[in-house]
């Protein structure tokens, strides 16, 4: 079997030369013998294991305790329980805030110490809420903690296996893994691995000795070495042109985020103005302003996410509230008969997570320019079964076009652009639909090469009950399309969940077209 000695790193060469067959190879030993730090040991073990030059012979999980800054303060200033008892012995009964002030301790630390010592019969509270000493002798755990702190300062790390049962009980009650700065000891769990040379490792070691490779060879010729002449007489490592180069991970935007920005740029270039709004909306803008009756099934708790224990909005802007309310009740001045029920002005102030992007269009109507073109990319939330084409939260691209001359032909042209240019679909069909706020209403469907036909979204011309209640008396085209689904086609994916994958490799390899 041929061994490629050129591929060995100096750290590997030095370790292989140093150890013998059947000897234990540990990080502790290599650190001591070869002055490797822990990171160099672990990296060298990883390299040699991958090449099958060493193999794991055993592993042991050890629990160690390390003294913290708080523990060092205990050594210099004294253990808080001891200091509290000494203060009370010399100064008499004191209230806990006075104890904390006199000793420079936190009130919570004094309270914790008092609670434990009162259970052990050392302290009590008198009728004036002062702390009084009952028994002057401190419990044995205090002296044990003191000796453990001294050992921690001297040894650095205390191995759990070296502790008696009493010592282990005390140190556990004074140690933490996380947030250890408030405890005198920090818990460290360490896995000690033991390796040994394999047969191949022994053969490589023999070749290294025969060829005189020491691991001290110079790997790079620097300008300083050239100017000083120190390169003379040095042994240099041979270049290995078969060594694979380091992987270069280029900085790149998330593909879906890049796609969303591309859609925004495209619509902006066509003269559309972008609008946006909060994720939390009132029932008024989320449904009432869109002429959706308050008893509509889509507004049931199973479709909309309500905020738990959330306060209702203080008020809804006028005159839109009154005009929308009257439109629901009797049609107001729109020529409609309305829905014929009593509009609930308390319900309309209730807050929900935005369930549709059309809420942005509703809020834009009363301040829109005529003629005008607007769009938004809105994150929406709706109770749904998560699968390849559905999510409980999703993005919609939402928009309106206002003007005397806009009509259904204009809308169909916009839908064609979204389906073919932005989604990249080759097969598109338009299906009659129903929405409470548009008439006529159109759904646009596209065909995915794997998932087949699915709905891209809905569109239509806003009803007068929506536009006139907001002070608009010209036709308004509106659409709300699932931009997540458009991205499936554009990015060549087969599942919506891949847009939000935690697999970083998929994100690195995928790029927007």
NORSULZI-V150425 format. One record per pair of residues at least 12 apart in sequence whose C-alpha atoms are under 8 Angstrom apart, sorted by sequence separation. I is the first residue (numbers start at 0). J is the second residue. If there is no record, write none. Layout:
BEGIN
i;j
I;J
I;J
END
This chain:
BEGIN
i;j
86;98
121;133
122;134
174;186
286;298
327;339
328;340
380;392
415;427
429;441
430;442
442;454
443;455
444;456
483;495
120;133
121;134
327;340
328;341
379;392
380;393
429;442
430;443
442;455
443;456
461;474
26;40
95;109
120;134
121;135
170;184
328;342
360;374
378;392
379;393
429;443
430;444
442;456
443;457
460;474
461;475
14;29
26;41
83;98
95;110
121;136
327;342
378;393
379;394
428;443
429;444
442;457
443;458
460;475
461;476
483;498
121;137
217;233
219;235
359;375
378;394
379;395
427;443
428;444
441;457
442;458
460;476
461;477
216;233
217;234
218;235
325;342
377;394
378;395
427;444
428;445
440;457
441;458
459;476
460;477
216;234
217;235
218;236
324;342
376;394
377;395
427;445
440;458
441;459
458;476
459;477
14;33
83;102
119;138
147;166
215;234
216;235
217;236
356;375
376;395
377;396
426;445
427;446
440;459
458;477
459;478
490;509
13;33
82;102
216;236
356;376
376;396
377;397
425;445
426;446
439;459
440;460
458;478
490;510
356;377
375;396
376;397
424;445
425;446
437;458
438;459
439;460
457;478
458;479
490;511
144;166
355;377
356;378
374;396
375;397
424;446
437;459
438;460
456;478
457;479
458;480
489;511
490;512
143;166
147;170
356;379
374;397
375;398
424;447
437;460
438;461
456;479
457;480
489;512
355;379
374;398
437;461
438;462
456;480
144;169
353;378
354;379
355;380
373;398
374;399
418;443
432;457
436;461
437;462
455;480
456;481
143;169
144;170
353;379
354;380
372;398
373;399
436;462
455;481
352;379
353;380
354;381
372;399
373;400
418;445
455;482
352;380
372;400
436;464
10;39
140;169
371;400
372;401
414;443
436;465
455;484
79;109
281;311
370;400
371;401
455;485
281;312
370;401
371;402
11;43
80;112
283;315
369;401
370;402
10;43
79;112
80;113
290;323
315;348
368;401
369;402
370;403
94;128
95;129
314;348
11;46
94;129
95;130
148;183
288;323
292;327
313;348
11;47
80;116
93;129
94;130
287;323
290;326
312;348
92;129
93;130
283;320
287;324
290;327
311;348
312;349
360;397
418;455
92;130
93;131
311;349
312;350
359;397
360;398
92;131
310;349
311;350
356;395
360;399
91;131
92;132
310;350
355;395
356;396
357;397
309;350
356;397
357;398
447;488
87;130
450;493
87;131
88;132
306;350
449;493
87;132
305;350
306;351
292;338
305;351
306;352
88;135
304;351
305;352
84;132
303;351
304;352
293;342
303;352
410;459
293;343
304;354
84;135
303;354
407;459
407;460
406;460
81;137
81;141
287;347
80;141
422;484
423;485
78;141
422;485
282;346
283;347
421;485
422;486
424;488
282;347
283;348
422;487
423;488
281;347
282;348
410;476
422;488
423;489
78;145
281;348
282;349
418;485
422;489
281;349
282;350
285;353
406;474
421;489
281;350
282;351
285;354
289;358
405;474
407;476
280;350
281;351
285;355
403;473
404;474
405;475
406;476
74;145
279;350
280;351
402;473
403;474
405;476
279;351
280;352
285;357
286;358
289;361
401;473
402;474
279;352
280;353
285;358
288;361
401;474
402;475
74;148
278;352
279;353
284;358
401;475
74;149
278;353
400;475
401;476
304;380
399;475
400;476
71;148
284;361
303;380
304;381
399;476
400;477
70;148
284;362
303;381
304;382
399;477
302;381
303;382
398;477
399;478
302;382
397;477
398;478
71;152
301;382
302;383
397;478
398;479
66;148
396;478
397;479
276;359
396;479
397;480
275;359
395;479
396;480
66;151
274;359
395;480
396;481
65;151
66;152
395;481
396;482
64;151
394;481
395;482
393;481
394;482
395;483
66;155
274;363
394;483
65;155
66;156
393;483
65;156
64;156
65;157
63;156
64;157
63;157
64;158
63;158
64;159
62;158
63;159
388;484
61;158
62;159
61;159
274;373
271;371
272;372
273;373
274;374
275;375
278;378
271;372
272;373
273;374
274;375
275;376
278;379
270;372
271;373
272;374
273;375
275;377
364;466
271;374
361;465
365;469
364;469
365;470
390;495
364;470
365;471
387;493
388;494
389;495
390;496
364;471
387;494
388;495
266;374
386;494
387;495
386;495
387;496
64;174
73;183
386;496
69;180
67;179
68;180
69;181
70;182
71;183
67;180
69;182
70;183
263;376
69;183
70;184
67;182
68;183
69;184
67;183
66;183
67;184
259;376
360;477
66;184
67;185
65;184
66;185
64;184
65;185
64;185
65;186
357;478
64;186
65;187
357;479
63;186
64;187
356;479
62;186
63;187
355;479
62;187
63;188
62;188
63;189
61;188
62;189
60;188
61;189
60;189
61;190
335;464
60;190
61;191
333;463
59;190
60;191
333;464
58;190
59;191
58;191
59;192
58;192
330;464
333;467
57;192
58;193
332;467
333;468
56;192
57;193
55;192
56;193
57;194
55;193
56;194
326;464
55;194
56;195
54;194
55;195
53;194
54;195
53;195
54;196
326;468
53;196
54;197
52;196
53;197
291;435
52;197
290;435
291;436
323;468
51;197
52;198
289;435
290;436
322;468
323;469
52;199
53;200
289;436
322;469
51;199
52;200
51;200
52;201
319;468
319;469
52;203
262;421
25;191
26;192
25;192
25;193
24;193
25;194
23;193
24;194
23;194
24;195
23;195
22;195
21;195
22;196
290;464
20;195
21;196
290;465
20;196
289;465
19;196
20;197
288;465
18;196
20;201
19;201
15;200
15;203
16;204
15;204
16;207
16;208
12;207
16;213
4;203
12;212
13;213
2;203
12;213
13;214
12;214
13;215
4;207
11;214
9;213
10;214
9;214
8;214
9;215
9;216
258;486
5;236
255;486
5;237
5;238
6;239
5;239
6;242
255;498
254;506
253;506
258;511
257;511
254;509
251;507
254;510
255;511
253;510
254;511
END
